[in-house]
Amino acid sequence: MTRVLGYKESVETDINKRWEQGMPHHLKSMEIYCILEKMDWEYCDDHFCWKAGGDGDNGEALMYCMDIYFEQLDAGERDPIQIPEH
């Protein structure tokens, strides 16, 4: 079965609800965010200016998107994204 972006069964995909309910971030989301934040600071002179921990922070929004993806993978509700060859 081909699954499309937004495919949902048991994973909450409303980012506002996730924030209101105080849902914890997936460990993989936090790991990737921390890596991106550190590398952006070290190599890109804080180009993206990643922020996390408050309302509307770009890092929080990124982690919530990744949370949904990883939770859907864990629940078997999504197939891994196939990266096209260049």
N, C-alpha and C positions, 0 to 999 in steps of 0.2 A: 504494500500500500504506500503510495506517495503521500507524504505529509507536507503541508504548506505552512508558511510562516503564520503564527497565530493559532496553530492547531492546539486544542486545549481539551483536557478531560478533567483532571483533578488539580492541576497547578493553577494558582491564582495569577492571572496575567494583567490585572489592573494595578499599575504601579502605585497609584494613589491609595488603593486599599492596602497594598503591601506596606506602605509607609505608615498609614493610620493604625494598622494592626501591630506595628513594630516587628515585622517579620525579620528574623536574622538573615544576614547575607550568606549565600553558599560559600563554602571555604575556597572553592576554585575561583569564584568571583573576587573575593578579597585578595587572593594571591595575585591574580592577574592585575587587579587595580593597583596594588602596592608596587608591582614591578613597573607598570606604566608610569605611575606617579614619580617613582625614583628615577627612571630613565629619562623622562621628560625634563626633570630638573637638572640631571647631570649632563645630558647630551643635547638638549634642545632649548636650554635657557628658559625653562618653564613656559614653553610655547602654548601648551594646552591649559596651563594654570589649573590643574586638577584640584578639586576641593571635595571633601566628604565630611559628613557629620551634621549637616544642616539642611533646612528646607530648600529644595531647588538646586542643590549643589550638583554640578555636572558629574562628579565622581559617583555620587549616590545614584543618579539616573543611570549611569553606565552599569554600575553593579546590579541594580534592579533588573535591567535588561539581561545581563549575564545570568543572574539568579534564575530567571524564567527559563532561559535556554538550558542551563545545567540541571534544574529540577525536572524539566520535561525529559531530558536524556535519562536521568536517574529513574524516572517513573515509566520509561519505555513509551512515552507519548510522542517522541520526536526521534527522527533518524539523524545521525551526525551530519553536519554540513559537509558537503563534498567540495573541497577546494579545487577549482579548475587549474589545470596545468598551464603554465605561461608559454 
